[in-house]
């Protein structure tokens, strides 16, 4: 049995980077929701920027999850 350690290292590095990126984008989405709620509670107004930030971040996370599922499920190929 012969292992390609370089390829294994590349897969591990890309997996780690993708995980950190998705978690960061999700955290930015939660921050956007917090800004939106904070603006609503303070003056009765809304922060459209916070809501847009949250929507885009959660949409990006959903796209990454959908792409991962597409890669895993063989019927989608």
Secondary structure, 3 states (H helix, E strand, C coil): CCCCHHHHHHHHHHHHHHHHHHHHHHHHHHHHHHHHHHHHHHHCCCCHHHHHHHHHHHHHHHHHHHHHHHHHCHHHC
